[in-house]
Structures are given as structure tokens and as C-alpha cells.
Amino acid sequence: MTTAVPDAGTVVRALVALKLRLLRNGLKRSRGRAGVYVVGAVFGLLFAAGIALALAALNGRVAGSGDAGVMLLGVLTLGWAAIPLFLFSSDESADPTRLTMLPLRPGPLLRGSLLASLIGPGPLVSLVLVTGAALSGANGGASAAADLIGVPLAVLCLVTLSRAVAAGNARMLSSRRGKDFAIFGGLLFALLVQGANVGWQSTFGRPDANGHLDLSPLRPIAAVLRWIPPIGAMDAGRTAGEGRYALALLQLALAGALLALLLRWWRRSLQELMVTADSSTLEVARGVQSSRGWGFLPAGRTGAVMQRHLRYAWREPRAKAAVFTSIGMTLVICVLSVVQGWSSVYLLAATGMFLGLQMLNLFGMDGSAFWMIAATLRTPADARDELRGRAYAVLSYAVPVTLVLAVVLTVVTGDWAHLPSALGLALALLGCGIAVGSMLSVLAPYTMPADSNPMRNAAPGQSGLVLLNQFGSMLGVALLALPVGGYLGWALAADRPTWPLLAVGPAYGGLIAYLGVRMAGARLLERTPEILAKAIER
């Protein structure tokens, strides 16, 4: 018995209809999601239109306006190439492995996927931006003729580049390692964005001698980028407007060659995915990890809970995203402060607060697996050991990270005199964060959906609980740390020694953490049914 292969037109129409259906069904899931999607799309289009109009207005008024358009398209190209690596699991239409069981040929599948990928606000926003970038260097009818070809060609190259990268790395990106890469890559991307923001401000923050906008720093970079397709396709209009028609044709030809290469890569990746089995279905488990606990952990339930929490923090994408996002936020703040000249060793306090609040929503992260934990909570001692083990797990990586960042910040700022007080304040905030997180985990848990996207941190309809946990926790930590912060403020204002905080801060933070865990443990047993209901809610 043979399976009928649909004709090419049917496949293309079906894939386009599938993309439209996915968009429509996604908006139907909740009114809040639909509202956010519509508002985000409208805001994105308005923002892109504003940038496009600003670039068009620079033409003829500011020398080197075309260089700004080249830089914009360079950023767009980098974004389209990088986005599938970070957000692959959140876009169902980007994963070609979902179609591997269907009797489809690579050619129709490629054409249908390309047309489907042009549907949505992303390509439309890119089209507006590329048009604005082209207008920034346009000059005359020859530019208009070149842009009629170059702008759509550039957008096609951007979309094809994104899909080719996604298809070429589909196996890796859909695995646990791929999700780990997305987390680390997202943090690195955030650092790069901040670096670009600082560079942009430093470049355009200084007008020339006449008080006009100075775009001359972009010229050397743009001179190289404009010959890299697909940037050259957009820049062909400027080149044609200067009368260099042969060079404009060369830029368009290079972009066309790039598009052909990307389509070939995309087609080959699709073909390999359609005929090659997933390695995960061919390999058996390489070995079962030892069930024995780690020797350096405390004995009993506390050590077992600590081990489980650390394994989750390393293996579970949502837990790993939370840990490394907290560290990444601190790094971004520190790097930004150093570059912009307002760095201080007391920024270490943010590290203590962010890492201490890793205790938030402990049981919502467990999901439906919490019922196994709830079944073993028989006495108040069990409840205290459960929370104590999780607190120890957080401290096991929070304290070393805090110490390392303390040394780095001090070396950068040279403020060795205030290192003891900054470290004491950070450790006090860490203890207060553990206390507040423990209490809110018991009193205000919320559901975390166990889907493939590690960036979704709550189920729909729980925004109030999320805000309570996120902002209420920071307010609670600040209030609990008032005695330590008040002493530090008084000591700095009165020119008194601040080094006693190195002893007072950890002792105070440890006491608050101990009391918070103990109080939360006393409520955990009676709150177990409500926590379980939240954990398994979908």
C-alpha cells in the first residue's frame, strides 16, 4: 500500500493556511494574549514607521545618512539570524521536525514554508525598516528603480536566513541542550544589546562643531557592511543614485546569490530532517545516574532536597532560565554602570536581592510532581527540612557568585575601603530574600506552565499573583533589610566606619533567613492542599 503524495500547490496552500490557523488559534487562547499581541504588533509597526520616517528625513539634511541605514540593516540581519536560536521553541511554525512524518517533498515544503514565514508582524516591521533604510540614501529615479528590487530582495534574504538557521539547527534547538543554549545565548544577547546601546549613545550624543548630528563615526563600518548581502541589496539604491550602476547591479547580484545559497541550505536541511531519524530515538540510555547522594551535602531529607533542587536548577529549562537570568541582570547592570561611569561597589546589593529571590514560587516550579513531595510531608520537621534544603541549595551558588562579583566590582572601581560593607549588605539582602521567598512560596504560589518555552513563567489569569511575587518580594526584602541599610546610610553620612557590616550583615541575613524558613515551614503543612491545587492547575 502506497501513500499518496499531495501536489505542490496543495502543499503550499496548506502550509500558508496552517500558519494563519496557528496565528488565529493563538489569539483565541485568551483575550489577554490577543490584546498583548495586537498592541505589540501595532506598537512595533508604529515604532518601525517612526524610525523609517526619521531615516528618510535625514536624507539630504545630514551627511552620511545612508550609513545610518546600512547600520540599521546590519542590526536587522544579526537579529534575524540570532532570533531562531533563542526563541525556537516558542514558535511552532519554525520547527520543521513537526512535519517529518508527512509525505511531503522538499521543494513544495520549502516554497510553502517560505510563503508562510512571510506572514506576521515580524516581516512587515522589517519591510518598513528596510524601506526607511533605503530612503535614507536614495537619490533620483535610478535609486527608486534599484530599491524596487533591492528592498523586497533584502526582506526575502532576512526571512530565509532566519528559517535556514532554524532548519539547520532544528535537532539541536529542540533538545535540552538547545534550550540551555537559548538561555545562555539570550543573556549574551542582552549584554550585546546594552553594549550597542552604550555605543549608540556615545556616538550620537556628541554633535559636531556646528551643533549638527555627527554620523561620521559610522562611515568606516558602513563602508564594509554595505558590501555584505543582504545589506548590499538595500544599499544598491544609494549606489545607483550616485551613478555607479554596475556596482549597484553587483550588490543586487550578490544578494540574489546569497538568497539562492540560503534556499539551497534550507532545502538540504529539510531533506535531511525528512529522511533522517532523530538520534534520540535510536540511542538507548547511556547509563543510569547513581541514586546515591553527593557526599558533601547534609544527611537526611535536607541533603536529598538540596540535591534535587540543584539537579533541577541545572537540568530543568525554566529553573535554569530563572537562575541565569538573575545572574545576567546583575551582570548587565554592572557592565552598564562601568561603561557609563556610575559604577559602585554597592551595586553588589542587587546580586544579593536577585539571587535570594530564587526562593520564590518553589512549588509552582515543581508542577504536578509536587504531589510526591506533598505525600512525604507528614510532620512540621519534614516541612522545615524541605524548605531548608531548598534554601541551602540557593545559598550554595548564590554565595560564591556574590563573592566573585564583589571582587570584580572592587577591582573595577578600586573602592577597596567599602568592599566589607558592600559584601555585608549583599549577604544581608540574600538572607532577607530567602526569608521572603520562602513565605511567598507557601502563601502565594502560582502555576508555571510546563510547555516547551522556558520564558513563560506563569499560566494565564495569574498576573496578580506574579506581580505580588515579583514586586511585593522586592518591597519585602527592602523593608526587612532596613536595619542594615539604615546603619550603612548613617555610617556613610556621619563618616563612621562601615566595616562592621561585614560581620553584622551575614549574621542578620542568616537570622532573618532562619526565621523566615521556620515560619514558612510551620504554614506549609496546612497550605499543602492549596499549593498542590496551584501546582497542577493548567
VEXDREN-2710 file (C-alpha; in Angstrom, 1 decimal):
% VEXDREN-2710
k/r/px/py/pz
1/MET/0.0/0.0/0.0
2/THR/1.5/3.4/-1.0
3/THR/0.9/6.7/0.5
4/ALA/-0.4/9.4/-1.9
5/VAL/1.9/12.5/-2.2
6/PRO/-0.1/15.7/-2.5
7/ASP/0.7/18.0/-5.4
8/ALA/2.9/21.1/-4.9
9/GLY/0.1/23.6/-5.0
10/THR/-1.9/21.8/-2.3
11/VAL/1.1/21.6/0.0
12/VAL/1.9/25.4/-0.4
13/ARG/-1.7/26.4/0.2
14/ALA/-1.9/24.0/3.2
15/LEU/1.2/25.4/4.9
16/VAL/0.1/29.0/4.4
17/ALA/-3.4/28.1/5.8
18/LEU/-1.7/26.3/8.7
19/LYS/0.3/29.5/9.6
20/LEU/-2.9/31.5/9.5
21/ARG/-4.7/29.0/11.7
22/LEU/-1.8/28.9/14.2
23/LEU/-2.0/32.7/14.5
24/ARG/-5.8/32.7/14.9
25/ASN/-5.8/29.9/17.4
26/GLY/-3.0/31.5/19.4
27/LEU/-5.1/34.7/19.7
28/LYS/-8.2/32.6/20.7
29/ARG/-6.5/31.1/23.8
30/SER/-7.2/34.2/25.9
31/ARG/-8.3/37.8/25.4
32/GLY/-5.3/39.0/27.3
33/ARG/-3.0/37.2/25.0
34/ALA/-4.8/38.6/22.0
35/GLY/-4.7/42.1/23.4
36/VAL/-1.0/41.9/24.0
37/TYR/-0.4/40.5/20.5
38/VAL/-2.4/43.3/18.8
39/VAL/-0.9/46.1/21.0
40/GLY/2.6/44.7/20.5
41/ALA/2.1/44.4/16.7
42/VAL/0.7/48.0/16.4
43/PHE/3.4/49.4/18.6
44/GLY/6.1/47.6/16.7
45/LEU/4.7/48.9/13.4
46/LEU/4.4/52.5/14.7
47/PHE/7.9/52.3/16.1
48/ALA/9.3/51.0/12.9
49/ALA/7.4/53.6/10.9
50/GLY/8.9/56.3/13.2
51/ILE/12.4/55.1/12.6
52/ALA/11.8/54.8/8.8
53/LEU/10.5/58.4/8.7
54/ALA/13.4/59.6/10.7
55/LEU/15.9/57.9/8.4
56/ALA/14.1/59.3/5.4
57/ALA/14.2/62.8/6.9
58/LEU/17.9/62.6/7.3
59/ASN/18.4/62.2/3.6
60/GLY/19.7/65.5/2.1
61/ARG/20.0/67.1/5.6
62/VAL/22.8/65.1/7.3
63/ALA/25.9/63.9/5.6
64/GLY/26.3/60.1/5.8
65/SER/22.5/59.4/6.3
66/GLY/22.9/56.4/4.1
67/ASP/25.5/55.0/6.5
68/ALA/22.8/55.0/9.3
69/GLY/20.5/52.9/7.0
70/VAL/23.3/50.5/6.4
71/MET/23.9/50.1/10.2
72/LEU/20.2/49.6/10.8
73/LEU/20.1/46.8/8.2
74/GLY/23.2/45.2/9.8
75/VAL/21.4/45.1/13.1
76/LEU/18.3/43.6/11.4
77/THR/20.4/40.9/9.7
78/LEU/22.0/40.0/13.0
79/GLY/18.7/39.9/14.8
80/TRP/17.0/37.7/12.1
81/ALA/19.9/35.3/12.3
82/ALA/20.0/35.1/16.1
83/ILE/16.3/35.1/17.0
84/PRO/15.6/31.4/16.0
85/LEU/18.5/30.3/18.2
86/PHE/16.9/31.9/21.2
87/LEU/13.1/31.7/20.6
88/PHE/13.0/28.5/18.5
89/SER/10.7/26.6/21.0
90/SER/8.2/29.5/21.3
91/ASP/7.3/29.5/17.5
92/GLU/5.6/26.2/16.4
93/SER/5.8/27.2/12.7
94/ALA/9.7/27.5/12.9
95/ASP/10.1/23.8/13.8
96/PRO/10.2/21.7/10.6
97/THR/10.5/18.5/12.6
98/ARG/6.8/18.6/13.3
99/LEU/6.2/17.8/9.6
100/THR/8.7/14.9/9.3
101/MET/6.1/12.2/9.4
102/LEU/4.1/13.7/6.5
103/PRO/4.6/12.5/2.9
104/LEU/6.0/15.8/1.6
105/ARG/8.6/16.6/-1.0
106/PRO/11.4/19.2/-0.1
107/GLY/10.5/21.6/-3.0
108/PRO/6.8/22.2/-2.1
109/LEU/7.6/22.2/1.6
110/LEU/10.3/24.9/1.0
111/ARG/8.0/27.1/-1.0
112/GLY/5.1/26.7/1.4
113/SER/7.3/27.4/4.4
114/LEU/8.8/30.5/2.8
115/LEU/5.4/32.0/2.0
116/ALA/4.1/31.1/5.5
117/SER/7.2/32.7/7.1
118/LEU/6.3/36.0/5.3
119/ILE/3.0/36.2/7.2
120/GLY/3.1/38.0/10.5
121/PRO/4.1/41.3/12.1
122/GLY/7.8/40.5/12.0
123/PRO/8.3/40.5/8.2
124/LEU/6.1/43.6/7.9
125/VAL/8.1/45.5/10.5
126/SER/11.3/44.5/8.7
127/LEU/9.8/45.7/5.4
128/VAL/9.1/49.1/6.9
129/LEU/12.5/49.4/8.4
130/VAL/14.3/48.3/5.2
131/THR/12.3/50.8/3.3
132/GLY/13.3/53.6/5.6
133/ALA/16.9/52.5/5.4
134/ALA/16.7/52.5/1.6
135/LEU/15.2/56.0/1.6
136/SER/18.0/57.3/3.8
137/GLY/20.4/57.1/0.9
138/ALA/18.1/57.3/-2.2
139/ASN/18.7/60.0/-4.8
140/GLY/16.6/60.1/-8.0
141/GLY/14.8/57.7/-10.3
142/ALA/17.7/55.3/-10.6
143/SER/17.6/54.8/-6.8
144/ALA/13.9/54.2/-6.9
145/ALA/14.3/51.6/-9.6
146/ALA/17.0/49.8/-7.7
147/ASP/15.1/50.0/-4.4
148/LEU/12.0/48.4/-6.0
149/ILE/14.2/45.3/-6.5
150/GLY/16.5/45.6/-3.5
151/VAL/14.1/46.2/-0.7
152/PRO/11.9/43.1/-1.3
153/LEU/15.1/41.1/-2.0
154/ALA/16.6/42.2/1.3
155/VAL/13.5/41.2/3.2
156/LEU/13.4/37.8/1.5
157/CYS/17.0/37.2/2.4
158/LEU/16.3/38.1/6.1
159/VAL/13.4/35.8/6.4
160/THR/15.1/33.0/4.5
161/LEU/18.2/33.4/6.7
162/SER/16.1/33.0/9.8
163/ARG/14.3/29.9/8.6
164/ALA/17.5/28.3/7.2
165/VAL/19.3/28.8/10.5
166/ALA/16.3/27.3/12.3
167/ALA/16.0/24.3/10.0
168/GLY/19.8/23.7/10.0
169/ASN/19.8/23.5/13.8
170/ALA/16.4/22.1/14.4
171/ARG/17.6/18.9/16.1
172/MET/19.9/20.8/18.5
173/LEU/17.4/23.6/19.3
174/SER/14.6/21.2/20.1
175/SER/16.7/19.3/22.6
176/ARG/17.5/20.1/26.2
177/ARG/21.0/21.3/25.2
178/GLY/19.3/23.7/22.7
179/LYS/17.1/25.1/25.4
180/ASP/20.3/25.6/27.5
181/PHE/21.9/27.3/24.6
182/ALA/18.9/29.6/24.3
183/ILE/19.2/30.7/27.9
184/PHE/22.9/31.4/27.8
185/GLY/22.6/33.0/24.3
186/GLY/19.8/35.2/25.5
187/LEU/21.9/36.5/28.3
188/LEU/24.8/37.2/26.0
189/PHE/22.4/38.9/23.5
190/ALA/21.2/41.1/26.4
191/LEU/24.8/42.1/27.1
192/LEU/25.4/42.9/23.4
193/VAL/22.2/45.0/23.2
194/GLN/23.4/47.0/26.2
195/GLY/26.8/47.4/24.7
196/ALA/25.2/48.6/21.4
197/ASN/23.0/51.0/23.3
198/VAL/26.0/52.5/25.1
199/GLY/27.9/52.7/21.8
200/TRP/24.9/54.4/20.1
201/GLN/24.6/56.9/22.9
202/SER/28.3/57.7/22.8
203/THR/28.2/58.1/19.0
204/PHE/25.2/60.3/18.7
205/GLY/25.4/62.0/22.0
206/ARG/28.1/64.4/20.7
207/PRO/27.1/66.9/18.0
208/ASP/29.7/68.3/15.7
209/ALA/31.3/71.8/16.0
210/ASN/28.1/73.4/14.4
211/GLY/25.8/71.6/16.7
212/HIS/24.5/69.2/14.0
213/LEU/24.2/65.4/14.2
214/ASP/27.5/63.8/13.6
215/LEU/27.3/60.5/11.6
216/SER/31.0/60.3/10.6
217/PRO/31.9/57.6/13.2
218/LEU/29.6/55.2/11.2
219/ARG/31.4/55.7/7.8
220/PRO/34.2/53.2/8.2
221/ILE/31.9/50.4/9.5
222/ALA/29.2/51.2/6.9
223/ALA/31.9/51.1/4.1
224/VAL/32.4/47.4/4.9
225/LEU/28.9/46.4/5.7
226/ARG/27.3/47.7/2.5
227/TRP/29.1/45.0/0.5
228/ILE/27.7/42.2/2.6
229/PRO/24.4/40.8/1.3
230/PRO/21.6/41.3/2.1
231/ILE/22.7/44.8/3.2
232/GLY/24.0/45.5/-0.2
233/ALA/20.6/44.9/-1.8
234/MET/19.2/47.8/0.2
235/ASP/22.2/50.0/-0.4
236/ALA/22.0/49.4/-4.2
237/GLY/19.6/52.4/-4.4
238/ARG/22.2/54.7/-3.0
239/THR/24.8/53.4/-5.3
240/ALA/22.6/53.7/-8.3
241/GLY/21.7/57.3/-7.3
242/GLU/25.4/58.2/-7.4
243/GLY/25.6/56.9/-11.0
244/ARG/27.5/53.7/-10.3
245/TYR/25.1/51.4/-12.0
246/ALA/27.5/48.5/-12.4
247/LEU/28.2/48.4/-8.7
248/ALA/24.5/48.6/-7.9
249/LEU/23.9/45.6/-10.1
250/LEU/26.7/43.8/-8.4
251/GLN/25.2/44.5/-5.0
252/LEU/21.8/43.1/-6.2
253/ALA/23.5/40.1/-7.7
254/LEU/25.4/39.3/-4.5
255/ALA/22.1/39.4/-2.6
256/GLY/20.5/37.2/-5.1
257/ALA/23.3/34.7/-4.9
258/LEU/23.0/34.7/-1.1
259/LEU/19.3/34.1/-1.3
260/ALA/20.0/31.1/-3.6
261/LEU/22.5/29.7/-1.2
262/LEU/20.2/30.1/1.7
263/LEU/17.4/28.4/-0.1
264/ARG/19.7/25.6/-1.0
265/TRP/20.9/25.2/2.6
266/TRP/17.3/25.3/3.8
267/ARG/16.1/22.7/1.3
268/ARG/19.0/20.4/2.2
269/SER/18.2/20.8/5.9
270/LEU/14.6/20.0/5.3
271/GLN/15.5/16.9/3.2
272/GLU/17.8/15.6/5.9
273/LEU/15.1/16.1/8.5
274/MET/12.6/14.3/6.4
275/VAL/14.7/11.2/5.8
276/THR/17.0/11.0/8.8
277/ALA/15.7/9.6/12.1
278/ASP/16.1/11.5/15.3
279/SER/19.1/10.3/17.1
280/SER/17.2/10.4/20.4
281/THR/15.0/7.5/19.1
282/LEU/18.0/5.4/18.1
283/GLU/20.0/5.6/21.3
284/VAL/19.3/3.9/24.5
285/ALA/20.2/5.5/27.8
286/ARG/23.9/5.6/28.2
287/GLY/23.6/4.9/31.9
288/VAL/21.5/5.5/34.9
289/GLN/23.0/8.0/37.2
290/SER/23.8/6.9/40.7
291/SER/21.0/7.3/43.2
292/ARG/23.4/7.9/46.0
293/GLY/23.6/11.4/47.3
294/TRP/26.5/13.7/47.0
295/GLY/29.0/13.3/49.8
296/PHE/29.3/17.0/50.7
297/LEU/25.6/17.5/51.3
298/PRO/23.9/17.3/54.7
299/ALA/22.4/14.0/55.7
300/GLY/18.7/13.2/55.8
301/ARG/15.9/14.9/54.0
302/THR/17.7/18.3/53.9
303/GLY/20.5/16.9/51.8
304/ALA/18.2/15.0/49.5
305/VAL/16.1/18.1/48.9
306/MET/19.2/20.1/48.3
307/GLN/20.5/17.6/45.7
308/ARG/17.1/17.5/43.9
309/HIS/16.9/21.3/43.8
310/LEU/20.4/21.6/42.3
311/ARG/19.7/19.0/39.7
312/TYR/16.5/20.9/38.7
313/ALA/18.4/24.1/38.6
314/TRP/20.9/22.6/36.1
315/ARG/18.6/20.4/34.0
316/GLU/15.1/22.0/34.0
317/PRO/15.0/24.8/31.4
318/ARG/12.6/27.0/33.4
319/ALA/14.7/26.7/36.6
320/LYS/17.9/27.3/34.7
321/ALA/16.4/30.3/33.0
322/ALA/15.5/31.8/36.4
323/VAL/18.9/31.3/37.9
324/PHE/20.9/32.6/34.9
325/THR/18.5/35.5/34.3
326/SER/19.1/36.7/37.8
327/ILE/22.9/36.5/37.4
328/GLY/22.6/38.1/33.9
329/MET/20.6/41.0/35.2
330/THR/23.3/41.8/37.7
331/LEU/26.0/41.5/35.1
332/VAL/24.1/43.8/32.7
333/ILE/23.7/46.4/35.5
334/CYS/27.4/46.2/36.5
335/VAL/28.7/46.4/32.9
336/LEU/26.4/49.2/32.1
337/SER/27.4/51.1/35.2
338/VAL/31.1/50.6/34.4
339/VAL/30.8/51.8/30.8
340/GLN/28.7/54.8/31.6
341/GLY/30.9/55.8/34.6
342/TRP/28.4/55.5/37.5
343/SER/29.7/52.1/38.9
344/SER/29.8/51.5/42.6
345/VAL/30.8/48.5/44.7
346/TYR/27.4/48.8/46.4
347/LEU/25.8/47.5/43.2
348/LEU/26.6/44.2/44.7
349/ALA/23.4/44.6/46.7
350/ALA/21.4/43.8/43.6
351/THR/23.2/40.4/43.4
352/GLY/22.1/39.5/46.9
353/MET/18.5/40.5/46.3
354/PHE/18.1/38.8/42.9
355/LEU/19.7/35.6/43.9
356/GLY/17.9/35.5/47.3
357/LEU/14.6/35.7/45.4
358/GLN/15.3/32.4/43.7
359/MET/13.3/31.0/46.6
360/LEU/10.1/32.5/45.0
361/ASN/7.4/30.1/43.9
362/LEU/9.4/27.0/44.7
363/PHE/6.4/24.6/44.5
364/GLY/4.9/26.2/41.4
365/MET/8.1/25.3/39.6
366/ASP/7.6/21.6/40.6
367/GLY/4.3/21.4/38.8
368/SER/2.3/18.2/39.0
369/ALA/5.4/16.5/40.6
370/PHE/4.6/18.3/43.8
371/TRP/2.1/15.6/44.8
372/MET/5.1/13.3/45.5
373/ILE/6.6/15.9/47.8
374/ALA/3.3/16.6/49.5
375/ALA/2.8/12.8/50.2
376/THR/6.0/12.8/52.2
377/LEU/5.3/15.9/54.3
378/ARG/4.0/14.3/57.5
379/THR/5.4/16.4/60.3
380/PRO/6.5/20.1/60.8
381/ALA/10.1/18.8/60.8
382/ASP/9.6/17.4/57.3
383/ALA/8.2/20.8/56.1
384/ARG/11.1/22.7/57.7
385/ASP/13.7/20.3/56.1
386/GLU/12.0/20.7/52.7
387/LEU/12.4/24.5/52.8
388/ARG/15.8/24.3/54.5
389/GLY/17.2/22.1/51.8
390/ARG/16.0/24.4/49.1
391/ALA/17.4/27.4/50.9
392/TYR/20.8/25.6/51.2
393/ALA/20.7/24.9/47.5
394/VAL/20.2/28.5/46.7
395/LEU/22.9/29.6/49.0
396/SER/25.4/27.0/47.5
397/TYR/25.5/29.0/44.3
398/ALA/24.4/32.5/45.5
399/VAL/27.2/33.0/47.9
400/PRO/30.1/32.1/45.5
401/VAL/28.6/34.3/42.8
402/THR/28.3/37.2/45.2
403/LEU/31.9/36.8/46.4
404/VAL/33.2/36.6/42.8
405/LEU/31.2/39.7/41.7
406/ALA/32.4/41.5/44.9
407/VAL/36.0/41.1/43.9
408/VAL/35.4/42.0/40.3
409/LEU/33.4/45.1/41.1
410/THR/36.0/46.2/43.6
411/VAL/38.9/45.7/41.1
412/VAL/37.0/47.8/38.5
413/THR/36.0/50.6/40.8
414/GLY/39.1/50.5/43.0
415/ASP/36.9/51.1/46.1
416/TRP/38.5/48.6/48.4
417/ALA/37.6/50.6/51.5
418/HIS/33.9/49.9/51.0
419/LEU/34.2/46.2/50.0
420/PRO/33.4/44.9/53.5
421/SER/30.3/47.0/53.9
422/ALA/29.0/46.2/50.4
423/LEU/29.6/42.5/50.9
424/GLY/27.8/42.6/54.2
425/LEU/24.8/44.4/52.7
426/ALA/24.6/42.0/49.9
427/LEU/24.6/38.9/52.2
428/ALA/22.0/40.6/54.4
429/LEU/19.8/41.1/51.4
430/LEU/20.4/37.5/50.3
431/GLY/19.1/36.2/53.7
432/CYS/16.1/38.5/53.5
433/GLY/15.4/37.3/50.0
434/ILE/15.4/33.7/51.2
435/ALA/13.0/34.5/54.0
436/VAL/10.6/36.4/51.8
437/GLY/10.8/33.9/49.0
438/SER/10.0/31.0/51.5
439/MET/7.0/32.8/52.9
440/LEU/5.6/33.7/49.4
441/SER/6.2/30.2/48.1
442/VAL/3.9/28.9/50.8
443/LEU/1.3/31.7/50.9
444/ALA/1.1/32.9/47.3
445/PRO/2.1/30.1/44.8
446/TYR/1.2/30.3/41.2
447/THR/1.1/27.9/38.3
448/MET/4.0/27.7/35.9
449/PRO/3.1/26.0/32.6
450/ALA/5.2/23.0/31.7
451/ASP/5.5/23.8/28.0
452/SER/8.4/24.0/25.7
453/ASN/9.0/27.7/26.2
454/PRO/11.2/28.3/29.2
455/MET/10.5/32.0/29.1
456/ARG/6.8/31.6/30.0
457/ASN/6.7/32.0/33.8
458/ALA/3.0/31.8/34.6
459/ALA/-0.3/30.5/33.3
460/PRO/-2.9/32.9/32.0
461/GLY/-5.0/34.7/34.6
462/GLN/-2.4/34.8/37.3
463/SER/-0.9/38.2/36.7
464/GLY/-1.9/39.4/40.2
465/LEU/0.0/36.6/41.9
466/VAL/3.0/37.1/39.7
467/LEU/3.1/40.9/40.5
468/LEU/2.8/40.1/44.2
469/ASN/5.7/37.7/44.0
470/GLN/7.9/39.9/41.9
471/PHE/7.3/43.4/43.2
472/GLY/6.0/42.5/46.6
473/SER/9.0/40.4/47.3
474/MET/11.4/43.2/46.5
475/LEU/9.5/45.6/48.7
476/GLY/9.5/43.0/51.5
477/VAL/13.3/42.4/51.2
478/ALA/13.9/46.2/51.3
479/LEU/11.8/46.5/54.4
480/LEU/13.5/43.6/56.2
481/ALA/16.9/44.9/55.3
482/LEU/16.2/48.4/56.6
483/PRO/18.2/48.0/59.8
484/VAL/21.3/47.1/57.9
485/GLY/20.7/49.7/55.2
486/GLY/19.9/52.3/57.8
487/TYR/23.2/51.7/59.6
488/LEU/25.1/51.9/56.4
489/GLY/23.4/55.2/55.4
490/TRP/24.1/56.6/58.9
491/ALA/27.7/55.5/58.8
492/LEU/28.4/57.0/55.4
493/ALA/26.7/60.3/56.3
494/ALA/28.5/60.6/59.7
495/ASP/31.8/59.4/58.3
496/ARG/31.8/56.4/60.6
497/PRO/33.4/53.1/59.9
498/THR/31.3/50.8/57.7
499/TRP/33.5/47.6/58.0
500/PRO/31.4/46.2/60.9
501/LEU/28.7/45.4/58.3
502/LEU/31.0/42.5/57.1
503/ALA/30.0/40.7/60.3
504/VAL/26.6/42.2/61.1
505/GLY/25.2/41.8/57.5
506/PRO/25.7/38.0/57.2
507/ALA/24.6/37.4/60.8
508/TYR/21.5/39.5/60.3
509/GLY/20.7/37.9/57.0
510/GLY/21.2/34.4/58.4
511/LEU/18.9/35.1/61.3
512/ILE/16.1/36.5/59.1
513/ALA/16.5/33.6/56.7
514/TYR/16.3/31.1/59.6
515/LEU/13.1/32.8/61.0
516/GLY/11.5/33.0/57.5
517/VAL/12.2/29.4/56.7
518/ARG/10.9/28.3/60.1
519/MET/7.7/30.4/59.8
520/ALA/7.1/29.2/56.3
521/GLY/7.6/25.6/57.3
522/ALA/5.0/26.0/60.1
523/ARG/2.4/27.0/57.4
524/LEU/3.5/24.5/54.7
525/LEU/1.6/21.5/56.1
526/GLU/-1.7/23.3/56.4
527/ARG/-1.3/25.0/53.0
528/THR/-0.3/21.8/51.1
529/PRO/-3.7/21.2/49.5
530/GLU/-3.9/24.8/48.2
531/ILE/-0.3/24.6/46.9
532/LEU/-0.9/21.3/45.2
533/ALA/-4.0/22.7/43.5
534/LYS/-2.0/25.6/42.1
535/ALA/0.9/23.3/41.1
536/ILE/-1.2/21.0/39.0
537/GLU/-3.6/23.7/37.6
538/ARG/-3.4/24.2/33.8
END
